[in-house]
Amino acid sequence: MILEIRLSNFFSIKDEIVLDLRAGNINTQKSKALKQNVFDFGKTKVLKTVALYGANASGKSNIIKAIRFCNSMVFISHTFNENTTFSFMPFKFKAYPNKPSTYFIRFVSNNVEYEYSFSLTGTEIITESLYYYPKGRRAKIFTRDERLGKSKKEKYSFGTLIKRPMDVVENTSRKTLYVSRASQMDRIVAKEIFKYFNETFILGYNGFNARSVEILLTENKELLLQALKIADNDIVDIKTKKELQKGKNLKFDFASNHTSVEDVEEEHLKITTYHKSSPKIPFDFNTEESAGTKKLFFIMLTILDIVKNNKILLIDEIESSLHPAIVEYIIEMFNASKQAQLIYSTHNTKLLNLNKLRKDQIFFVNKKEDASTDLYSLYDYNDFRDTMDVEKAYLQGRFDAVPFIDDSTKNLKSIIDG
C-alpha cells in the first residue's frame, strides 16, 4: 500500500507537491456511509482510490509521468552505463534546471512501513535513503549522499539490516540506485523493495510492469468472464493457444557490412472468444473484436490481478475510450476491495460526487502563474460541506483547477475570420 508520495522539480512540478493517501479526520454522515472507501493499517486509515482533477496542461499527466519514471528507476537503473541520461526533465524556468529533482515515497510491504527517497540530476544520483519501522519505531537501513567526502565510505551509512553492504557500494555507480544494485546482488531487504516496485505498484494497464496476458488469463479466466458480464459485455468463453507466427527480421553482418532479411518464427498467443448469442462460433480476438472490447478485456485482466492481490494501479485519464459507467464500475471495484489502491487522473466531473467519494479522495491540480504545478485536496477546504454540490462548484472555478475560456462571439470570429 501507499501512504504518501512527494515530488519536486520534475517536468512542470517545481516546488514539492504531496499526494497523501492517509485518510483525513472526517466524521460526517456521508463519509461514514463510505467506510468501504478506506481500510486500516494499524491506527491509520488509508484511502483506496484518489482522483486528480485539473485543466489541460495543469500537470496531471506530469505527476503520473514523474511517479512512473521514479519507480522505473528502481527496477532498471542497475542496467545503466556511464553514457546514460535519465529520461526526465526538471522544471525549465528560473534556476531549477540546475537543481536536483526529489522523490519520496512512504509505503507498506508485507505489513512493514518503509520510507524511500532519492534525488538526482539528469545524469547522476545525488542522494538516496531507506528507513523502515520495525515495531513502530523508525530505523535506518541506509543513507547515501554523493556530496560527502571523496570515498564511498564517507558517502554511505548503514544500519544493521543489509549484509556486507560495502560489497554492493563498490558495484554501485552514480548512475545506479543502491536499492537496484543491492537487489541484483541478492540482498534480502533490497529484494523486498525491488519486488514492491516491480510487482506491487503497477504503472499502467499494459506494459510498464503489468504481468503478461497469458499468466493473467490462466489465473483469472472465470473472474474475467464474470467481470465482463457485469460490465454488460456478451463474451461467455475465452480460449487461448500458442502458435508459431512467421515474420521477417533484419540482420546486419559487421564483417561484410551487409544487411540481409531472414525468415523467423515467433511464438504468439492466439485468443479466441465466444459470444452469448452464438456460443459455438469462434471470434478471433485480435481481428474480429471491437477496439472497445479489446481495451476493456485488457483493463479487466490487469485490475482483477490488482484487486485480488492488494496491489496499486496508476492510470492517466482513466476515462479514455471508456463509457462513464465502466469507469465508475472500475473505481467501485477498488473501493470494494480489501486493500487495493487506485490513483487516477480524469476530466469526468460526474465522478465528483460526495455520495461516492470522500473529500480527501479528490485532489485538484492547478497551474500557477509561474507555470508550475500545484496539488491540493478538497479536504483542504474546511468551509466546503458534504451537502454542497462539488461538481457544480468545480465547474464554476471554486477550486481554481479548471480552464477559464473566453469564448465570446467577438473572440471566436477573430479566430475564424483571421
C-alpha positions, 0 to 999 in steps of 0.5 A, spaced: 500 500 500 501 507 499 501 512 504 504 518 501 508 520 495 512 527 494 515 530 488 519 536 486 522 539 480 520 534 475 517 536 468 512 542 470 512 540 478 517 545 481 516 546 488 514 539 492 507 537 491 504 531 496 499 526 494 497 523 501 493 517 501 492 517 509 485 518 510 483 525 513 479 526 520 472 526 517 466 524 521 460 526 517 454 522 515 456 521 508 463 519 509 461 514 514 456 511 509 463 510 505 467 506 510 468 501 504 472 507 501 478 506 506 481 500 510 486 500 516 493 499 517 494 499 524 491 506 527 491 509 520 486 509 515 488 509 508 484 511 502 483 506 496 482 510 490 484 518 489 482 522 483 486 528 480 482 533 477 485 539 473 485 543 466 489 541 460 496 542 461 495 543 469 500 537 470 496 531 471 499 527 466 506 530 469 505 527 476 503 520 473 509 521 468 514 523 474 511 517 479 512 512 473 519 514 471 521 514 479 519 507 480 522 505 473 528 507 476 528 502 481 527 496 477 532 498 471 537 503 473 542 497 475 542 496 467 545 503 466 552 505 463 556 511 464 553 514 457 546 514 460 541 520 461 535 519 465 529 520 461 526 526 465 526 533 465 526 538 471 522 544 471 525 549 465 524 556 468 528 560 473 534 556 476 531 549 477 534 546 471 540 546 475 537 543 481 536 536 483 529 533 482 526 529 489 522 523 490 519 520 496 515 515 497 512 512 504 509 505 503 507 498 506 510 491 504 508 485 507 505 489 513 512 493 514 512 501 513 518 503 509 520 510 507 524 511 500 527 517 497 532 519 492 534 525 488 538 526 482 540 530 476 539 528 469 545 524 469 547 522 476 544 520 483 545 525 488 542 522 494 538 516 496 535 513 503 531 507 506 528 507 513 523 502 515 519 501 522 520 495 525 515 495 531 513 502 530 519 505 531 523 508 525 530 505 523 535 506 518 537 501 513 541 506 509 543 513 507 547 515 501 549 522 499 554 523 493 556 530 496 560 527 502 567 526 502 571 523 496 570 515 498 564 511 498 565 510 505 564 517 507 558 517 502 554 511 505 551 509 512 548 503 514 544 500 519 544 493 521 539 490 516 543 489 509 549 484 509 556 486 507 553 492 504 560 495 502 560 489 497 554 492 493 557 500 494 563 498 490 558 495 484 554 501 485 555 507 480 552 514 480 548 512 475 545 506 479 540 506 485 543 502 491 536 499 492 537 496 484 544 494 485 543 491 492 537 487 489 541 484 483 546 482 488 541 478 492 540 482 498 534 480 502 531 487 504 533 490 497 529 484 494 523 486 498 523 493 495 525 491 488 519 486 488 514 492 491 516 496 485 516 491 480 510 487 482 506 491 487 505 498 484 503 497 477 504 503 472 499 502 467 494 497 464 499 494 459 506 494 459 510 498 464 510 492 469 503 489 468 504 481 468 503 478 461 496 476 458 497 469 458 499 468 466 493 473 467 488 469 463 490 462 466 489 465 473 483 469 472 479 466 466 472 465 470 473 472 474 474 475 467 468 472 464 464 474 470 467 481 470 465 482 463 458 480 464 457 485 469 460 490 465 454 488 460 459 485 455 456 478 451 463 474 451 461 467 455 468 463 453 475 465 452 480 460 449 487 461 448 493 457 444 500 458 442 502 458 435 508 459 431 507 466 427 512 467 421 515 474 420 521 477 417 527 480 421 533 484 419 540 482 420 546 486 419 553 482 418 559 487 421 564 483 417 561 484 410 557 490 412 551 487 409 544 487 411 540 481 409 532 479 411 531 472 414 525 468 415 523 467 423 518 464 427 515 467 433 511 464 438 504 468 439 498 467 443 492 466 439 485 468 443 479 466 441 472 468 444 465 466 444 459 470 444 452 469 448 448 469 442 452 464 438 456 460 443 459 455 438 462 460 433 469 462 434 471 470 434 478 471 433 480 476 438 485 480 435 481 481 428 474 480 429 473 484 436 471 491 437 477 496 439 472 497 445 472 490 447 479 489 446 481 495 451 476 493 456 478 485 456 485 488 457 483 493 463 479 487 466 485 482 466 490 487 469 485 490 475 482 483 477 490 481 478 490 488 482 484 487 486 485 480 488 492 481 490 492 488 494 496 491 489 496 499 486 494 501 479 496 508 476 492 510 470 492 517 466 485 519 464 482 513 466 476 515 462 479 514 455 475 510 450 471 508 456 463 509 457 462 513 464 459 507 467 465 502 466 469 507 469 465 508 475 464 500 475 472 500 475 473 505 481 467 501 485 471 495 484 477 498 488 473 501 493 470 494 494 476 491 495 480 489 501 486 493 500 487 495 493 489 502 491 487 506 485 490 513 483 487 516 477 487 522 473 480 524 469 476 530 466 469 526 468 466 531 473 460 526 474 465 522 478 465 528 483 460 526 487 460 526 495 455 520 495 461 516 492 467 519 494 470 522 500 473 529 500 480 527 501 479 522 495 479 528 490 485 532 489 485 538 484 491 540 480 492 547 478 497 551 474 500 557 477 502 563 474 509 561 474 507 555 470 508 550 475 504 545 478 500 545 484 496 539 488 491 540 493 485 536 496 478 538 497 479 536 504 483 542 504 477 546 504 474 546 511 468 551 509 466 546 503 460 541 506 458 534 504 451 537 502 454 542 497 454 540 490 462 539 488 461 538 481 457 544 480 462 548 484 468 545 480 465 547 474 464 554 476 472 555 478 471 554 486 477 550 486 481 554 481 483 547 477 479 548 471 480 552 464 477 559 464 475 560 456 473 566 453 469 564 448 465 570 446 462 571 439 467 577 438 473 572 440 471 566 436 470 570 429 477 573 430 479 566 430 475 564 424 475 570 420 483 571 421 
